[in-house]
């Protein structure tokens, strides 16, 4: 049985030195793998000093810098939550490990997987291979495979599970939002008298937050303190990450403030998460504020930080600011990668400069950075937003020519480009192509067709699509009914519009700001000022706060200076109250 190490887990995984390496072959009849020793007279193969660097080259490292006991295994070593691999060192799998990895990636049947794992010898080398493969599966986000392998260790193998096995299971279940199973593994860990680490607590907290159970996450923090282990940067990062994934962004900001109040120094990852959070909320000014705070704390931004900030400005269509940060990224010594170029392209796209995005696309290729599928999607979006549907189609065709399979998003962007110019036959053709290529249209695609038919006045086809959505496998959402309310309201079919609005409660859908604004717009166009005020008051009573579009629609209903002054005063008062209520 491999020896259990109790010192702090190393942040890299290195296959143990093998005097005689193992060769594997697939057993075609059982679908498993069989191990056999190679001829001892053949040349011995040492691989404990090899790793693949960030450029993908096979390189040697100094074994003296790696703290391992002579003859020991990787029990409890190799993978550490929140740190990944140090200095770009990735494990070089043994032949057995590589065969095991390939098998687990293609096999899903529990019995066949466990039967294959049962053929492995219970040696230190096997344990190293198992952990190496588990880490590789985690990098590929193969959570089900990790669960099957680690549960085999727990319930069927003769190996004694250690903390890394439990942590991998908690992580995998947490990623799948199966918090009860993650909790069960944690309790099993305690029953097995295995001491939880800060990684264990971090993973459990993230699992709870991802599932929206912030109270349980808080209870874990309390337990940590009782055990004399106050939450560290890794734990707080997991806490914030889980809250963001659980879409509880206001609580994530609160925990970030608590982290600083408790004198726990935020890391580069912490600041990057907050910049991403504000960027996705279209608050680029707040993202920049966090970036400046990061610099003032002598915390060095990495390429992900700069890219997140470029993305924040891109979402607001602020090209100049996005360019400025892109330049800072290069001045800091980082070579832009495909994500950084894509973020800058997105800025030009959202600002309405498709040819600017095209220049960045060409520059990326010139600099030897290969565009990915997202790059082509951004270019399609850029052309589509500008009404250049033929250019968008050319990008779509080029992507296919290069062997990149268009995704659902690719089809949606092309559909949006033709929908913008009201080309119904082409849009119908795109939906048919999706069916033929095996890409089933989703709610967004059908909403787009619903909107297109409504805008061009083809109400019969619009209602056919709605009927297919309500009675078929495609789910309707609030956007579906917002489109209908807007279309019927613009066409003057007020009774139909109100009927749809009143049906939302029975459909378990809550009207959002677009719903109320579309309804207001119908009466505003008829200058029915009192009706608009009545709906506006109802909107506020229901707890839905207006945005800039609502204010514009309400003002357009006014037909006198007195009414304009009245509406302006109401909006200003509400805006002031909202600023006081909302967190900074």
N, C-alpha and C positions, 0 to 999 in steps of 0.2 A: 504494500500500500504506500502511495507517495507520502512523503513527509509534509505535515502542515506547517507552513511558515506563519509566524505571527508578526513579523516586522512590516512596516508600511508598504502597501502594494506598489510595485513598480508601474510606471506609466507606459510600458511598451511590452510587446510580446515577442519572444525570441525562441525559436524551436530548439529543444535541447540537442546537445551534441550526440550524434549517433555513430558508434564505431562501425556498425553494420547497418546500412540503410534498408528500409523496407520497401518492397515493390508490391503494388496492388494490381489486381485484375478483377474485372467485373464478372460476377457469376450470372450469366445470362438467364439461367433457369429460375433463379430466385430473385434476381434484381438487386442483390446485395453486393458486398465486396469481401474478398478473402485475402488474408495477409500471409505472405510467405517471406522467409529470410533469403537474402541474396547469397550467392556463393561467397564464402568467407575469403577465398583466395583472390577475389576481384579487388580492384582499387577501392580503398575506403573513402567515404565522402563526408567531409565536415561542412556543416552549414550553419553553425552557431555564430559565425562572424560575418554573415551576409545579411544585407537588407536592401530593400528597394527604396531609393531616395525619391524626393519630390519630383524629379525629372524622369522617373521611371527606370533609372539605371541601377544595375546590380552593383552594390558597393560593400566594402568591408568596414567594420567598426572595431574599436579596441575593446576586447573582451574584459580587460581589466577595469573598465569604467562601468561594467554591469555587475551589480551586487547580487551574485547567486552563490549559493553554497555548493560545494563540490558534489556532483552526482545528484543534486536536487532536481525536482521537477518544477513546473510552473504553477503548482497549486497555490491558489490565492493571488497569483500574479497576473500581469498582462493587460487587463482592461480596467480602466478607472473612469467612472462617470464624470463627465465634465472636462476631461483632459485629452481623451483620444490617445494618439501616439506621439511621443516626444521626438522632436527634431526630424519629423517626416519618416521615422522608422516604421515600416510595415512588416508583418510577419511573412517569412518565406515558408510556405506550407511544405510539409514532407509529401512524398508520393501518396502515402495513406491519407493524409489530411486533404490533399487535393481531390482524391477520389471520393472521400467522404463528403466534401463540399459539393462536388458535382452531383452526387447522388441525392443529397438533401435538397438541392435546388429544384430538382425535377420530380422528386417523389413526395406525395402528400399522404399516403396511407400509413396510419400509425403502426399497424401490425408489421408491415413490410420494413418500415424504418427501424423499429425496435428489434426485429429479427436480424437485420443487417448489423446493427450495433452490437448485438449479442455475440457476433463472431469475432469481435475485437479482443485481443489479450488485455488483461488488467495490469498494465505496466505504466511506469512513469511516462514513457514515450507516448503511449496511447492517450493518457490524460492531457499531455501537452497538445496533442493533435486535436482532441475534442475542444479544448478551450480556444485554440487557434481558429478552428472552424466556426465556433460560436461567435467569435469576434468578427470574423469575415461576414457571417450572416447578418450580424447587427449592422455592419457598415452598409449592407445591401437592403436593410430594413425587412429582412425575412423573419418576421416575428413568430409566425406559426412554426417554422422550422426550429427556431431557438427553443420554443416551448416544448416541442416534441423531444429534442435532444436533452434538455435539462430535466424534463420530467422522467426520461429514461434513467438518468443518473440518480434521481431521487427515489424512484419507486421500483426499479427493475435491476439496475446494475449492482455490482459489488463494490463500486467506488463509494467512498465517503464524501458526500457533498460538502463543499466549503462555501465561504461567503460569496465568492465570485459567481458560483452557480445560482445561489439564491438571488443575488443582485440582478443577474441577467434575466431571471424569470420575472422578478418584480418589474423590471424595465419593460420587458416584452408585453406583459399583461397591461401595464400602464399605457403603453403606446396604443393598445387596442381598446382603451377605455374600459377595461374589465377590472375595475377597482376592487371588487369583492375577491377575485382570484389573487390579485396582487396582495391584498390584505391577508388572505389565507396563507400565502407563501411566507409573508413576514411572521405570522404567528407560528408557522412550522419551523422557521429559522430559530425563533426563541425556544421552542420546545426541544429542538436539537442541540440546545446550549451553544449555538453559534453566535458569536458576539456581533451585533450590527455595527456597521461603520457609518461615517457621515454620508457615504454614497448610498447606503441602504435607506437612510432617512430621506435623503434628497429625492430618490426615485419614488418612494412611497408618497411623499408630499406632492410631487408632480402628478402622480397617478390620481390622487384625490382631486387636485385642482382642475385637471383636464376633464374630470367627470362632474365638475361643479360642486364638489364637496369641500368648500373652503374651511368649514368648521372642523372637519376631521384633519385637514392639513395643519390647522392651528394646534390641534391636540397633539400632533406628532412633535411640533416645536416645543410644546410644554414638556413632553416626555424626554426630549433631548436634554433640556435644561435640568430636569430632575436627575438625569444620568451624568450630569457634570459635563455635557457636551453642547455648549451654546451654538446656535446655528452659525455656520461659517459662510464664506462667499459662495462656495459650491451649493450649499443648501438654499441660500437665498436666491441664487440664480435659477435653481430648479423650481422654487416657489413662484418666482416671477414668470418663468417660462410656462409653467402649468396654468397659471391664471390667464396669460395671454392666449394660450391654446384653448382654454375654456371660455374665451371671449369676455373675461371679467377684467377689462383693461383698467377701470378705475381702481379696483383693488390692487392690481399689479403696481400702479403708481404709488399707492399707499404703502405697499410692502417695500418698495424701493426707498421711500422716505424713511421708513422704520429702520431699514438696513443701515442707512447713513446715521440716523440718530443713535443707533447702538454701536457706533464706531466700527462697523464692519465695512472694510474698504471695498467698494464696487470694483469689479474687474472690467477688462475690455469687453468681455461678453455681456456683462450687465448693461453697460452704456449702449452697446450695439442693439440689444433687445429694446431698450427704451427709445432709441432713435427710430427703430423699425416700427414700434408701437405708434409713435406720433406721426411718422410718415404715412402709415396706412390710414390714420385718422385725418389726413389732409391738414396736419398742423406742422408744416415744415419749419415754421418759426420756433416752435417748441423743440423740434428735433435739433435745430442749430443751437439752441440754448443748452441742451444736454451735451452736445459736442464740445461747446466752450467750457462747460463745467468739467468735462472729462480732461481737457487739456490743462485746466487750472489745478487739477488733482494729480498732475504728472502721470496720468494713465495714458499709455501710448495707443493710439488708434491703429487697428490693422486694416487690411484691405476690405474686410467685411464691413467694418465701421464706415469707411469712406463710401463704399457702394450703397450702404443703407441710407446715408445722407444724400447721395446723388438721387437715389430712388424717391426720397421724401420730396425733394424739389421737383423731380420729374412728375410726381402725382399732382402737383400744383401747377405744372406747366411752366415752371420758372427756369428757362433754358440757361440764362446767364449765371445764375447761382449754381445750377447743376454743372456747368462747364468749369466754374471756379473750383468746386470741390474735386472734380475730376483731375484738374491740374494739380491740386494739393496732393492727391493720391500719388501722382507720379513724382512730385517733388519729395515726397516722403520715402522714395526709393522702391515703390511697388510698381510692378508691371501690370497694367490693366488686364484683367481676364475677361472672359465672355460675359460674365455677370455685370461687370463695370461698364463695358461697352453697351450692353443691353439697356442698362439704367439710363445712360446718356441718350440713347436712341429714343427711349420712352419719353424723355423730357421734350424732345423735338416733336414727337408724335402728338403728345397732349397739347402742346402749344400751337399746333396747326401748321408745322413746318415739315412736311413729308420729305422734301429734298434735303433738309438738314439731317434728318434721320438717315437718309440714303448715303450721305457723305460719311457719317460715322460708320455705317455698315461697310462701306468700301475701305475706310481707314483700318477697321478691324481686320479685314482680310489682308490688306497690305502689310500689316504688322505681324502677320503669321498667326493670328488668333482665329480659329475656325468658328464661324457662326453656328449656333445650335438651332433647334426647332423653335425655341422662344424668339430668337433673332428674326427669323422669317415671319413669325406671327406678329411681332412688333411692326415690321415693315408693312405687312398687310393692313394692320390697324391704322398705321400712319396714312397710307394711301386712301383707305376706306373713309377715315374721318374727313379727309379733304375732298371726297367725292370722286377720287380717281380710281374707279372700280376696275378699269382695264389693267392699270398698273398693279392693283391688288391681285388680280387674277394671274398676272405674269409671275408674281412672287410665289403664289400658290403652285403654279405649274413647275417653276424652277425647283421648289422644295421637293416635289414628287420626282422630278428628273434626277435629283441627287440621291434618291433612295430613301428620303425621310417620309415616313408615313404620316399624312396629315391627321391631327388629333381632332377631337370634338371642337376644341377652341379654334383650330385652323378653319374648320368649316363654318363656325359661327361668325368669325371675322369676315370671311368672304361673303357670307349671307348678309351681314350687316352693311357691307360696302354696296351691294346691289340693292338692298332694301332702302338705303338712304336716297337713291335716285329713283325709287319706285319701279324697279324692273321686276315685275311679278313673275314672268316666265322663267327668267334666269334664277330667281330665288327658288322657284318650284323645282327647277332642274338640279340645283345644289342639294336640296333635301332628298330628291330621288337618288342622287349620287351617294349620299350618306348611307341610305338604305342598302344600296348595292355593294358598298365597300364594307358593310358590317358595322358601321357606326350608327347606332340608334339615336335619333333626335331626342333631346331632353327637353325639360320645361322651358329653358331659355330659348331654344330654337323655335319651339311652337309659339311662345310668346312673341317672338320676332315676326313670325308669319301672321299671327293674330293682329299685330300692330300694322303690318304692311297692308293686309286686306282692308283693315279699317280706314287707313289713311287714303287709300285710292277708291274708297266707297264700295268695295265688294263685300257688303255686309253678309250676304248668304254664305260665302266662303269663310268669312270670319266666324260665323256661328257654327259652321261645320267643324272648324278646328276646335272651337270651344267645346262642342259636343263630344269630339274625340278625346279631349283632355279630361272632361268630367266623367266620362263613361268608360275610358280605356285605362291603360297602364301608366299614363303620363299624369303626374300630379300637377294640380293648379296651385299657385301661390298668390300672395298679395299683389305681385306685379301683374299677374294675369288680369285681375279685376280692376287694377289701376288703369290698365290700357283700355278696358271696356268702358269704364267711367269717363275717361278722357275722350274716347272716340264718340260715344253717344252724347256726351255733353256738348262737344263741338258741333255735332250734327243737329243739335236742338231737340234730341229725344230725351227730355227731362224725366219723364215717367220711367222709362227704361233704365236711365242712369240711377234714379233713386231706388228703384227695385233692386238693382245689383248692390248698391251701397247698403241697403237694409238687410240683404242676405248674408253679409260678411260674418255677422255674429254666429249665425247658424252653421257657417262653414269653419268655425273656430279660427277665424282670421281677424287680426286687429288692424283697423285703418292706420296707415302711417301718414307722414306729412305730405307725400305725393297724392295719396287718396283724397285727403281733405282739400289740397290745393287744386286738384283736377275738378273736384265738385264745385269749389268756389269759382273756378274759372268759367264754368258754364253759365252761372248767373252774372258774373262780372261782365261778360261780353254783351249781356242784355241790359247792362247798367242797373241791375236790381240791387241797389245799394243796401237796403234794409235786410233783404234775404241773405246777402253776403255777410253782414254783421251778425245775423242770427247763427249762420253756420260757423263763423269764426269763433263766436262765444261757445258754441257747442264743442268745437275742436279743443279749445283751451280747457273746458270742463272735463273732457275725456283724457286730459294729460298729454296731449300732443302739441308740442311747441312749434310755432311757425319758423320757416327759414326765409331766405331772401326772396325766393320765388313766390311764397305766400304773400309777403308784403307787396310785391310788385302787382300781383293779381288783385289784391284788395284795393290798392290805390287806383288801379285801372277801372274799378267799379264806380269811382267818385265822379260826380258831374258838377261839383261846385267847389269853390275855394274852402268853404266851411267844412265840407266833408273831407277834403284832403288834409286840412289841419287836424281834424278829429282823429282820422286814421293814423296820421304821423305821430300824434301824441301817444296813442295807444301802443304803437309799435316800439317807440322809444322807451316807454315805461317798461314794457315787457322785456326788451333787450337788456335794460339796466338790471332788472330783477334776475334774469337768466345769468348774467355775468357774475352776480353775487352768489348765485346758487351753485354754479359749476366750479369744479376744481381747476386750479391753474395748470 
